[in-house]
């Protein structure tokens, strides 16, 4: 999180300075792209939802080479797409220089608000520069496009392809290519379940305002275990302690902090369903066609929640929620009451409903 805060501070000062000093690019006539750069800073969720737009470009222009400039925290997602030729890292100066000198004919900046990515896009000198016109960053694009909090993020990303002649309404399925070694590794870790179907719980969140509570997840796991269904807890190293608590008493298998992102995806692909907050794993499960029960409050359900019938979204719709804008959630003065009001009974009933329907 320290690196994230540092990037935001750099954006505040260097980003604004870059916008001020760099000139507005000259629009050019559209041609079939040969070498495209997508810029995608941020977390796992945005990266997952961007894969459909990347797939759409490759489907429409099969011979084009696609590069992604990502952050270390979301870069692993792009290994799941065979449409991507190369992934570069924001935090690595040599990669940043390679992006600027990459000779791209199209650069698509998918960042929704911050300016540094727009500055990098402009520095590439690409003849076609596409990005969101959410603030003064719009000056740096040949094609600044509108952005709405009322539009699902998949459609927002697809809208960036309009300058390439690709319709944002065109249906696209993202293909998550999970490496076979990850599948093999997760099969070994799940051997203790002896082939039983299981549900997955992800108790983590990047900020306190998005955490439902370890004790509630523990009670949910206890109830699910009582039905004869194993529970598997996933997450990062920061979620290990919560995972141990949730799995205590033999009600679950805690794999938090022990699996790579690819292994977690392989685990989700075999699950009956996932219970999670508004998270990147929610989007991975949805793209894998795995049912989910998701808990929303601070986040914008209309923009981020899965939309088909496999999924149940629990949201109390308080007057003060959603409060997140452009990835920033203010500190909550009422202890995230929007999530606190979601009861274990609410989640249990949603889980039962999905299991009965499937």
C-alpha atoms as a printed R data frame, in Angstrom:
    type eleno elety resid chain resno       x       y       z
1   ATOM     1    CA   UNK     A     1   0.000   0.000   0.000
2   ATOM     2    CA   UNK     A     2   2.988   2.305   0.574
3   ATOM     3    CA   UNK     A     3   3.921   2.019  -3.113
4   ATOM     4    CA   UNK     A     4   0.331   2.809  -4.106
5   ATOM     5    CA   UNK     A     5   0.313   5.965  -1.959
6   ATOM     6    CA   UNK     A     6   3.687   6.989  -3.379
7   ATOM     7    CA   UNK     A     7   2.410   6.599  -6.949
8   ATOM     8    CA   UNK     A     8  -0.602   8.773  -6.119
9   ATOM     9    CA   UNK     A     9   1.673  11.478  -4.683
10  ATOM    10    CA   UNK     A    10   3.893  11.337  -7.769
11  ATOM    11    CA   UNK     A    11   0.809  11.619  -9.931
12  ATOM    12    CA   UNK     A    12  -0.384  14.667  -8.027
13  ATOM    13    CA   UNK     A    13   2.802  16.606  -8.701
14  ATOM    14    CA   UNK     A    14   4.641  15.059 -11.677
15  ATOM    15    CA   UNK     A    15   1.439  14.125 -13.473
16  ATOM    16    CA   UNK     A    16   0.031  17.634 -13.337
17  ATOM    17    CA   UNK     A    17   3.392  19.102 -14.333
18  ATOM    18    CA   UNK     A    18   3.604  16.746 -17.297
19  ATOM    19    CA   UNK     A    19   0.126  17.687 -18.487
20  ATOM    20    CA   UNK     A    20   1.023  21.366 -18.230
21  ATOM    21    CA   UNK     A    21   4.272  21.168 -20.200
22  ATOM    22    CA   UNK     A    22   3.415  18.586 -22.871
23  ATOM    23    CA   UNK     A    23   1.737  19.796 -26.031
24  ATOM    24    CA   UNK     A    24  -1.553  18.536 -27.375
25  ATOM    25    CA   UNK     A    25  -1.053  15.776 -29.993
26  ATOM    26    CA   UNK     A    26  -2.212  16.161 -33.567
27  ATOM    27    CA   UNK     A    27  -5.037  13.801 -34.616
28  ATOM    28    CA   UNK     A    28  -4.252  11.458 -37.511
29  ATOM    29    CA   UNK     A    29  -6.321   9.303 -39.824
30  ATOM    30    CA   UNK     A    30  -7.063   5.823 -38.483
31  ATOM    31    CA   UNK     A    31  -5.142   2.869 -39.891
32  ATOM    32    CA   UNK     A    32  -5.088  -0.809 -38.997
33  ATOM    33    CA   UNK     A    33  -2.945  -1.045 -35.831
34  ATOM    34    CA   UNK     A    34   0.248  -3.065 -35.901
35  ATOM    35    CA   UNK     A    35   1.808  -2.371 -32.504
36  ATOM    36    CA   UNK     A    36  -0.483  -1.442 -29.583
37  ATOM    37    CA   UNK     A    37   0.288  -0.490 -26.002
38  ATOM    38    CA   UNK     A    38  -2.371  -0.770 -23.273
39  ATOM    39    CA   UNK     A    39  -1.503   1.095 -20.077
40  ATOM    40    CA   UNK     A    40  -3.141  -0.444 -16.986
41  ATOM    41    CA   UNK     A    41  -1.954   0.668 -13.552
42  ATOM    42    CA   UNK     A    42  -4.044  -0.318 -10.533
43  ATOM    43    CA   UNK     A    43  -5.288  -3.529  -8.983
44  ATOM    44    CA   UNK     A    44  -6.292  -6.989 -10.106
45  ATOM    45    CA   UNK     A    45  -9.974  -6.212 -10.716
46  ATOM    46    CA   UNK     A    46  -9.389  -3.574 -13.393
47  ATOM    47    CA   UNK     A    47  -6.843  -5.830 -15.067
48  ATOM    48    CA   UNK     A    48  -9.260  -8.765 -15.269
49  ATOM    49    CA   UNK     A    49 -12.042  -6.642 -16.744
50  ATOM    50    CA   UNK     A    50  -9.663  -5.142 -19.313
51  ATOM    51    CA   UNK     A    51  -8.959  -8.586 -20.814
52  ATOM    52    CA   UNK     A    52 -12.170  -8.496 -22.852
53  ATOM    53    CA   UNK     A    53 -11.111  -5.278 -24.588
54  ATOM    54    CA   UNK     A    54  -7.682  -6.744 -25.294
55  ATOM    55    CA   UNK     A    55  -9.304  -9.878 -26.710
56  ATOM    56    CA   UNK     A    56 -11.589  -7.747 -28.885
57  ATOM    57    CA   UNK     A    57  -8.581  -5.944 -30.395
58  ATOM    58    CA   UNK     A    58  -6.841  -9.240 -31.153
59  ATOM    59    CA   UNK     A    59 -10.010 -10.703 -32.667
60  ATOM    60    CA   UNK     A    60 -10.409  -7.688 -34.962
61  ATOM    61    CA   UNK     A    61  -6.702  -7.258 -35.772
62  ATOM    62    CA   UNK     A    62  -5.113 -10.735 -35.456
63  ATOM    63    CA   UNK     A    63  -1.697  -9.669 -36.729
64  ATOM    64    CA   UNK     A    64  -1.214  -6.783 -34.272
65  ATOM    65    CA   UNK     A    65   1.256  -7.072 -31.413
66  ATOM    66    CA   UNK     A    66  -0.180  -6.118 -28.013
67  ATOM    67    CA   UNK     A    67   1.957  -4.926 -25.093
68  ATOM    68    CA   UNK     A    68   0.654  -4.045 -21.625
69  ATOM    69    CA   UNK     A    69   2.311  -1.624 -19.211
70  ATOM    70    CA   UNK     A    70   1.115  -2.742 -15.767
71  ATOM    71    CA   UNK     A    71   2.038  -2.551 -12.106
72  ATOM    72    CA   UNK     A    72   3.673  -5.398 -10.216
73  ATOM    73    CA   UNK     A    73   0.457  -5.937  -8.221
74  ATOM    74    CA   UNK     A    74  -1.681  -6.648 -11.307
75  ATOM    75    CA   UNK     A    75   0.824  -7.827 -13.924
76  ATOM    76    CA   UNK     A    76   0.238 -11.545 -13.281
77  ATOM    77    CA   UNK     A    77  -3.294 -11.243 -14.692
78  ATOM    78    CA   UNK     A    78  -1.983 -10.494 -18.173
79  ATOM    79    CA   UNK     A    79  -0.189 -13.847 -18.302
80  ATOM    80    CA   UNK     A    80  -3.705 -15.354 -18.495
81  ATOM    81    CA   UNK     A    81  -4.290 -13.929 -21.984
82  ATOM    82    CA   UNK     A    82  -2.750 -15.410 -25.101
83  ATOM    83    CA   UNK     A    83  -3.597 -12.177 -26.934
84  ATOM    84    CA   UNK     A    84  -0.802 -10.312 -25.122
85  ATOM    85    CA   UNK     A    85   2.729 -10.500 -26.487
86  ATOM    86    CA   UNK     A    86   4.564  -8.697 -23.681
87  ATOM    87    CA   UNK     A    87   3.953  -7.224 -20.221
88  ATOM    88    CA   UNK     A    88   6.087  -4.355 -18.903
89  ATOM    89    CA   UNK     A    89   6.198  -3.009 -15.338
90  ATOM    90    CA   UNK     A    90   5.596   0.560 -14.248
91  ATOM    91    CA   UNK     A    91   8.009   0.171 -11.322
92  ATOM    92    CA   UNK     A    92  10.928  -0.969 -13.496
93  ATOM    93    CA   UNK     A    93  12.693   1.968 -15.157
94  ATOM    94    CA   UNK     A    94  13.993  -0.126 -18.047
95  ATOM    95    CA   UNK     A    95  10.427  -1.285 -18.792
96  ATOM    96    CA   UNK     A    96   9.099   2.255 -18.570
97  ATOM    97    CA   UNK     A    97  11.778   3.383 -21.022
98  ATOM    98    CA   UNK     A    98  10.914   0.455 -23.318
99  ATOM    99    CA   UNK     A    99   7.280   1.575 -23.310
100 ATOM   100    CA   UNK     A   100   8.171   5.162 -24.186
101 ATOM   101    CA   UNK     A   101  10.538   4.048 -26.973
102 ATOM   102    CA   UNK     A   102   8.382   1.152 -28.152
103 ATOM   103    CA   UNK     A   103   7.415   2.549 -31.556
104 ATOM   104    CA   UNK     A   104   3.704   1.991 -30.937
105 ATOM   105    CA   UNK     A   105   1.180   3.224 -33.479
106 ATOM   106    CA   UNK     A   106  -1.645   3.076 -30.912
107 ATOM   107    CA   UNK     A   107  -1.517   3.694 -27.158
108 ATOM   108    CA   UNK     A   108  -4.655   3.139 -25.085
109 ATOM   109    CA   UNK     A   109  -4.459   4.512 -21.549
110 ATOM   110    CA   UNK     A   110  -7.079   2.688 -19.477
111 ATOM   111    CA   UNK     A   111  -6.441   4.601 -16.233
112 ATOM   112    CA   UNK     A   112  -9.626   6.380 -15.173
113 ATOM   113    CA   UNK     A   113  -8.326   9.462 -13.343
114 ATOM   114    CA   UNK     A   114  -4.626   9.815 -12.538
115 ATOM   115    CA   UNK     A   115  -2.383  11.667 -14.959
116 ATOM   116    CA   UNK     A   116   0.999   9.914 -14.975
117 ATOM   117    CA   UNK     A   117  -0.240   7.210 -17.328
118 ATOM   118    CA   UNK     A   118  -1.512   9.869 -19.720
119 ATOM   119    CA   UNK     A   119   1.888  11.578 -19.600
120 ATOM   120    CA   UNK     A   120   3.598   8.279 -20.440
121 ATOM   121    CA   UNK     A   121   1.148   7.719 -23.305
122 ATOM   122    CA   UNK     A   122   1.946  11.180 -24.702
123 ATOM   123    CA   UNK     A   123   5.706  10.607 -24.375
124 ATOM   124    CA   UNK     A   124   5.498   7.527 -26.616
125 ATOM   125    CA   UNK     A   125   4.763   9.803 -29.568
126 ATOM   126    CA   UNK     A   126   2.218   7.326 -30.919
127 ATOM   127    CA   UNK     A   127   0.034   8.836 -33.659
128 ATOM   128    CA   UNK     A   128  -3.161   7.489 -32.031
129 ATOM   129    CA   UNK     A   129  -3.561   8.180 -28.311
130 ATOM   130    CA   UNK     A   130  -6.782   7.136 -26.560
131 ATOM   131    CA   UNK     A   131  -7.838   7.764 -22.954
132 ATOM   132    CA   UNK     A   132 -10.518   9.027 -20.616
133 ATOM   133    CA   UNK     A   133 -11.247  12.762 -20.535
134 ATOM   134    CA   UNK     A   134 -11.904  12.850 -16.779
135 ATOM   135    CA   UNK     A   135  -9.740  15.911 -16.033
136 ATOM   136    CA   UNK     A   136  -6.923  17.911 -17.634
137 ATOM   137    CA   UNK     A   137  -5.385  14.609 -18.779
138 ATOM   138    CA   UNK     A   138  -7.680  14.847 -21.828
139 ATOM   139    CA   UNK     A   139  -5.267  17.350 -23.369
140 ATOM   140    CA   UNK     A   140  -2.726  14.550 -23.972
141 ATOM   141    CA   UNK     A   141  -4.905  12.324 -26.180
142 ATOM   142    CA   UNK     A   142  -5.810  12.484 -29.847
143 ATOM   143    CA   UNK     A   143  -9.050  10.767 -28.835
144 ATOM   144    CA   UNK     A   144 -10.212  11.805 -25.341
145 ATOM   145    CA   UNK     A   145 -13.353   9.849 -24.479
146 ATOM   146    CA   UNK     A   146 -16.027  10.248 -21.772
147 ATOM   147    CA   UNK     A   147 -16.154   8.107 -18.646
148 ATOM   148    CA   UNK     A   148 -19.227   7.337 -16.533
149 ATOM   149    CA   UNK     A   149 -19.599   5.846 -13.061
150 ATOM   150    CA   UNK     A   150 -22.947   4.466 -14.217
151 ATOM   151    CA   UNK     A   151 -21.424   2.208 -16.880
152 ATOM   152    CA   UNK     A   152 -20.080  -1.255 -16.097
153 ATOM   153    CA   UNK     A   153 -16.299  -1.222 -16.305
154 ATOM   154    CA   UNK     A   154 -16.163  -3.872 -19.033
155 ATOM   155    CA   UNK     A   155 -18.210  -1.572 -21.269
156 ATOM   156    CA   UNK     A   156 -16.110   1.432 -20.243
157 ATOM   157    CA   UNK     A   157 -12.968  -0.373 -21.374
158 ATOM   158    CA   UNK     A   158 -14.604  -1.539 -24.594
159 ATOM   159    CA   UNK     A   159 -15.607   2.068 -25.341
160 ATOM   160    CA   UNK     A   160 -11.903   2.932 -25.607
161 ATOM   161    CA   UNK     A   161 -11.760   0.795 -28.762
162 ATOM   162    CA   UNK     A   162 -14.166   2.988 -30.753
163 ATOM   163    CA   UNK     A   163 -11.287   4.931 -32.415
164 ATOM   164    CA   UNK     A   164 -10.100   1.552 -33.774
165 ATOM   165    CA   UNK     A   165 -13.485   0.892 -35.337
166 ATOM   166    CA   UNK     A   166 -14.480  -1.692 -32.711
167 ATOM   167    CA   UNK     A   167 -17.994  -1.338 -31.306
168 ATOM   168    CA   UNK     A   168 -18.236  -1.140 -27.485
169 ATOM   169    CA   UNK     A   169 -21.484  -3.112 -27.704
170 ATOM   170    CA   UNK     A   170 -19.810  -6.036 -29.408
171 ATOM   171    CA   UNK     A   171 -20.105  -9.119 -27.130
172 ATOM   172    CA   UNK     A   172 -16.703 -10.419 -26.094
173 ATOM   173    CA   UNK     A   173 -15.780 -13.298 -23.818
174 ATOM   174    CA   UNK     A   174 -12.494 -12.991 -21.996
175 ATOM   175    CA   UNK     A   175 -10.457 -16.173 -22.127
176 ATOM   176    CA   UNK     A   176  -8.440 -16.896 -18.986
177 ATOM   177    CA   UNK     A   177  -5.681 -19.279 -19.968
178 ATOM   178    CA   UNK     A   178  -4.679 -20.832 -16.638
179 ATOM   179    CA   UNK     A   179  -1.196 -22.403 -16.887
180 ATOM   180    CA   UNK     A   180  -1.229 -26.208 -16.645
181 ATOM   181    CA   UNK     A   181   1.456 -26.151 -13.939
182 ATOM   182    CA   UNK     A   182  -0.887 -24.074 -11.763
183 ATOM   183    CA   UNK     A   183  -3.670 -26.628 -12.281
184 ATOM   184    CA   UNK     A   184  -1.335 -29.455 -11.286
185 ATOM   185    CA   UNK     A   185  -0.135 -27.570  -8.216
186 ATOM   186    CA   UNK     A   186  -3.635 -26.826  -6.968
187 ATOM   187    CA   UNK     A   187  -4.742 -30.431  -7.524
188 ATOM   188    CA   UNK     A   188  -2.025 -31.500  -5.077
189 ATOM   189    CA   UNK     A   189  -3.078 -28.907  -2.521
190 ATOM   190    CA   UNK     A   190  -6.732 -29.940  -2.772
191 ATOM   191    CA   UNK     A   191  -5.990 -33.680  -2.509
192 ATOM   192    CA   UNK     A   192  -6.920 -33.526   1.180
193 ATOM   193    CA   UNK     A   193 -10.532 -32.853   0.132
194 ATOM   194    CA   UNK     A   194 -10.663 -36.232  -1.638
195 ATOM   195    CA   UNK     A   195 -12.521 -34.840  -4.639
196 ATOM   196    CA   UNK     A   196 -15.385 -33.307  -2.645
197 ATOM   197    CA   UNK     A   197 -17.032 -30.182  -4.104
198 ATOM   198    CA   UNK     A   198 -16.125 -27.062  -2.134
199 ATOM   199    CA   UNK     A   199 -16.894 -23.372  -1.810
200 ATOM   200    CA   UNK     A   200 -14.255 -20.657  -1.599
201 ATOM   201    CA   UNK     A   201 -14.126 -17.727   0.829
202 ATOM   202    CA   UNK     A   202 -11.945 -14.684   0.259
203 ATOM   203    CA   UNK     A   203 -12.026 -12.597   3.474
204 ATOM   204    CA   UNK     A   204  -9.530  -9.956   2.401
205 ATOM   205    CA   UNK     A   205  -9.817  -6.391   1.151
206 ATOM   206    CA   UNK     A   206  -7.376  -3.652   0.280
207 ATOM   207    CA   UNK     A   207  -8.916  -1.210   2.795
208 ATOM   208    CA   UNK     A   208 -10.764  -1.614   6.129
209 ATOM   209    CA   UNK     A   209 -13.977  -0.136   4.709
210 ATOM   210    CA   UNK     A   210 -14.369  -3.182   2.430
211 ATOM   211    CA   UNK     A   211 -13.904  -5.867   5.086
212 ATOM   212    CA   UNK     A   212 -17.006  -7.744   6.199
213 ATOM   213    CA   UNK     A   213 -15.318  -9.251   9.269
214 ATOM   214    CA   UNK     A   214 -13.358 -12.387  10.127
215 ATOM   215    CA   UNK     A   215 -15.887 -13.488  12.753
216 ATOM   216    CA   UNK     A   216 -18.749 -13.361  10.252
217 ATOM   217    CA   UNK     A   217 -16.785 -15.362   7.696
218 ATOM   218    CA   UNK     A   218 -15.921 -17.856  10.452
219 ATOM   219    CA   UNK     A   219 -19.586 -18.350  11.328
220 ATOM   220    CA   UNK     A   220 -20.482 -18.710   7.648
221 ATOM   221    CA   UNK     A   221 -17.773 -21.355   7.203
222 ATOM   222    CA   UNK     A   222 -19.058 -23.226  10.267
223 ATOM   223    CA   UNK     A   223 -22.579 -23.328   8.807
224 ATOM   224    CA   UNK     A   224 -21.428 -24.420   5.347
225 ATOM   225    CA   UNK     A   225 -19.263 -27.128   6.900
226 ATOM   226    CA   UNK     A   226 -22.374 -28.328   8.702
227 ATOM   227    CA   UNK     A   227 -23.977 -29.028   5.317
228 ATOM   228    CA   UNK     A   228 -21.102 -31.367   4.466
229 ATOM   229    CA   UNK     A   229 -19.370 -28.928   2.118
230 ATOM   230    CA   UNK     A   230 -15.660 -28.178   2.632
231 ATOM   231    CA   UNK     A   231 -14.635 -24.521   2.726
232 ATOM   232    CA   UNK     A   232 -11.362 -23.285   1.192
233 ATOM   233    CA   UNK     A   233 -10.023 -19.891   2.261
234 ATOM   234    CA   UNK     A   234  -7.835 -17.968  -0.197
235 ATOM   235    CA   UNK     A   235  -5.931 -14.708  -0.123
236 ATOM   236    CA   UNK     A   236  -2.491 -13.245   0.283
237 ATOM   237    CA   UNK     A   237  -0.022 -13.315   3.167
238 ATOM   238    CA   UNK     A   238  -2.001 -10.550   4.873
239 ATOM   239    CA   UNK     A   239  -5.039 -12.866   4.973
240 ATOM   240    CA   UNK     A   240  -3.309 -15.857   6.590
241 ATOM   241    CA   UNK     A   241  -4.276 -14.980  10.153
242 ATOM   242    CA   UNK     A   242  -7.926 -14.416   9.212
243 ATOM   243    CA   UNK     A   243  -7.849 -17.652   7.219
244 ATOM   244    CA   UNK     A   244  -6.563 -19.591  10.231
245 ATOM   245    CA   UNK     A   245  -9.396 -18.216  12.347
246 ATOM   246    CA   UNK     A   246 -12.052 -18.988   9.725
247 ATOM   247    CA   UNK     A   247 -10.743 -22.532   9.194
248 ATOM   248    CA   UNK     A   248 -10.321 -23.274  12.910
249 ATOM   249    CA   UNK     A   249 -12.072 -26.303  14.332
250 ATOM   250    CA   UNK     A   250 -11.554 -28.256  11.129
251 ATOM   251    CA   UNK     A   251 -14.278 -26.437   9.174
252 ATOM   252    CA   UNK     A   252 -12.033 -25.316   6.351
253 ATOM   253    CA   UNK     A   253  -8.756 -25.510   4.477
254 ATOM   254    CA   UNK     A   254  -6.730 -22.308   4.726
255 ATOM   255    CA   UNK     A   255  -4.646 -21.711   1.592
256 ATOM   256    CA   UNK     A   256  -4.270 -17.948   2.094
257 ATOM   257    CA   UNK     A   257  -0.703 -16.904   1.383
258 ATOM   258    CA   UNK     A   258   0.236 -20.294  -0.067
259 ATOM   259    CA   UNK     A   259  -0.967 -20.030  -3.674
260 ATOM   260    CA   UNK     A   260   0.072 -17.927  -6.624
261 ATOM   261    CA   UNK     A   261  -2.546 -15.925  -8.484
262 ATOM   262    CA   UNK     A   262  -2.599 -18.572 -11.226
263 ATOM   263    CA   UNK     A   263  -3.109 -21.328  -8.641
264 ATOM   264    CA   UNK     A   264  -5.903 -19.337  -7.018
265 ATOM   265    CA   UNK     A   265  -7.570 -19.015 -10.415
266 ATOM   266    CA   UNK     A   266  -7.231 -22.773 -10.937
267 ATOM   267    CA   UNK     A   267  -8.799 -23.345  -7.525
268 ATOM   268    CA   UNK     A   268 -11.686 -20.973  -8.302
269 ATOM   269    CA   UNK     A   269 -12.320 -22.688 -11.639
270 ATOM   270    CA   UNK     A   270 -13.229 -25.914  -9.793
271 ATOM   271    CA   UNK     A   271 -15.281 -24.324  -6.999
272 ATOM   272    CA   UNK     A   272 -19.050 -24.502  -6.520
273 ATOM   273    CA   UNK     A   273 -19.045 -20.790  -5.717
274 ATOM   274    CA   UNK     A   274 -17.033 -17.919  -4.240
275 ATOM   275    CA   UNK     A   275 -18.026 -15.664  -1.330
276 ATOM   276    CA   UNK     A   276 -16.135 -12.388  -1.364
277 ATOM   277    CA   UNK     A   277 -16.291  -8.648  -1.051
278 ATOM   278    CA   UNK     A   278 -15.762  -6.292  -3.975
279 ATOM   279    CA   UNK     A   279 -12.419  -7.735  -5.056
280 ATOM   280    CA   UNK     A   280 -10.225  -8.800  -7.927
281 ATOM   281    CA   UNK     A   281 -10.969 -12.456  -7.177
282 ATOM   282    CA   UNK     A   282 -14.657 -11.693  -7.692
283 ATOM   283    CA   UNK     A   283 -13.897 -10.715 -11.279
284 ATOM   284    CA   UNK     A   284 -11.674 -13.742 -11.875
285 ATOM   285    CA   UNK     A   285 -14.450 -16.053 -10.682
286 ATOM   286    CA   UNK     A   286 -17.025 -14.270 -12.837
287 ATOM   287    CA   UNK     A   287 -14.843 -14.591 -15.943
288 ATOM   288    CA   UNK     A   288 -14.425 -18.298 -15.163
289 ATOM   289    CA   UNK     A   289 -18.246 -18.637 -15.044
290 ATOM   290    CA   UNK     A   290 -18.094 -19.591 -11.349
291 ATOM   291    CA   UNK     A   291 -21.112 -18.406  -9.294
292 ATOM   292    CA   UNK     A   292 -20.437 -15.770  -6.644
293 ATOM   293    CA   UNK     A   293 -21.989 -14.129  -3.622
294 ATOM   294    CA   UNK     A   294 -20.468 -10.660  -3.355
295 ATOM   295    CA   UNK     A   295 -20.776  -8.050  -0.599
296 ATOM   296    CA   UNK     A   296 -21.002  -4.451  -1.768
297 ATOM   297    CA   UNK     A   297 -21.171  -1.177   0.138
298 ATOM   298    CA   UNK     A   298 -18.446   1.401  -0.547
299 ATOM   299    CA   UNK     A   299 -17.907   0.152  -4.113
300 ATOM   300    CA   UNK     A   300 -20.163   0.967  -7.053
301 ATOM   301    CA   UNK     A   301 -22.290  -2.103  -7.706
302 ATOM   302    CA   UNK     A   302 -23.508  -0.793 -11.053
303 ATOM   303    CA   UNK     A   303 -19.921  -0.477 -12.284
304 ATOM   304    CA   UNK     A   304 -18.173  -3.469 -10.701
305 ATOM   305    CA   UNK     A   305 -20.617  -6.240  -9.773
306 ATOM   306    CA   UNK     A   306 -21.105  -9.294 -12.036
307 ATOM   307    CA   UNK     A   307 -24.343  -9.018 -13.960
308 ATOM   308    CA   UNK     A   308 -25.586 -12.435 -15.021
309 ATOM   309    CA   UNK     A   309 -27.850 -14.875 -13.176
310 ATOM   310    CA   UNK     A   310 -24.981 -16.915 -11.716
311 ATOM   311    CA   UNK     A   311 -24.267 -14.177  -9.179
312 ATOM   312    CA   UNK     A   312 -25.976 -12.680  -6.132
313 ATOM   313    CA   UNK     A   313 -24.942  -9.221  -4.951
314 ATOM   314    CA   UNK     A   314 -25.728  -8.246  -1.357
315 ATOM   315    CA   UNK     A   315 -25.976  -4.500  -0.860
316 ATOM   316    CA   UNK     A   316 -27.917  -2.520   1.768
317 ATOM   317    CA   UNK     A   317 -27.927   0.616  -0.444
318 ATOM   318    CA   UNK     A   318 -27.473   3.159   2.336
319 ATOM   319    CA   UNK     A   319 -27.802   6.830   1.479
320 ATOM   320    CA   UNK     A   320 -24.048   7.298   1.892
321 ATOM   321    CA   UNK     A   321 -23.030   4.414  -0.347
322 ATOM   322    CA   UNK     A   322 -21.400   3.924  -2.711
323 ATOM   323    CA   UNK     A   323 -18.710   6.371  -1.629
324 ATOM   324    CA   UNK     A   324 -15.798   5.208  -3.796
325 ATOM   325    CA   UNK     A   325 -14.816   7.398  -6.720
326 ATOM   326    CA   UNK     A   326 -11.953   6.705  -9.147
327 ATOM   327    CA   UNK     A   327 -10.539   3.994  -6.887
328 ATOM   328    CA   UNK     A   328 -10.442   6.191  -3.776
329 ATOM   329    CA   UNK     A   329 -12.618   5.394  -0.750
330 ATOM   330    CA   UNK     A   330 -12.848   7.974   2.055
331 ATOM   331    CA   UNK     A   331 -12.372   6.925   5.661
332 ATOM   332    CA   UNK     A   332 -15.799   5.937   6.943
333 ATOM   333    CA   UNK     A   333 -17.134   7.839   9.996
334 ATOM   334    CA   UNK     A   334 -19.710   5.101  10.754
335 ATOM   335    CA   UNK     A   335 -17.432   2.026  10.597
336 ATOM   336    CA   UNK     A   336 -18.593   0.819   7.175
337 ATOM   337    CA   UNK     A   337 -22.174   0.343   8.339
338 ATOM   338    CA   UNK     A   338 -23.141  -0.516   4.755
339 ATOM   339    CA   UNK     A   339 -21.220  -3.796   5.091
340 ATOM   340    CA   UNK     A   340 -21.837  -4.314   8.803
341 ATOM   341    CA   UNK     A   341 -25.589  -4.501   8.155
342 ATOM   342    CA   UNK     A   342 -25.119  -7.554   5.906
343 ATOM   343    CA   UNK     A   343 -25.755 -10.491   8.221
344 ATOM   344    CA   UNK     A   344 -24.449 -14.044   8.181
345 ATOM   345    CA   UNK     A   345 -28.045 -15.128   7.545
346 ATOM   346    CA   UNK     A   346 -28.119 -12.905   4.435
347 ATOM   347    CA   UNK     A   347 -25.002 -14.546   3.031
348 ATOM   348    CA   UNK     A   348 -26.019 -18.062   4.046
349 ATOM   349    CA   UNK     A   349 -29.389 -17.681   2.311
350 ATOM   350    CA   UNK     A   350 -27.669 -16.425  -0.848
351 ATOM   351    CA   UNK     A   351 -25.249 -19.365  -0.804
352 ATOM   352    CA   UNK     A   352 -28.116 -21.824  -0.308
353 ATOM   353    CA   UNK     A   353 -30.018 -20.289  -3.201
354 ATOM   354    CA   UNK     A   354 -27.109 -20.597  -5.616
355 ATOM   355    CA   UNK     A   355 -26.351 -24.166  -4.566
356 ATOM   356    CA   UNK     A   356 -29.979 -25.191  -4.952
357 ATOM   357    CA   UNK     A   357 -30.212 -23.649  -8.401
358 ATOM   358    CA   UNK     A   358 -26.983 -25.217  -9.639
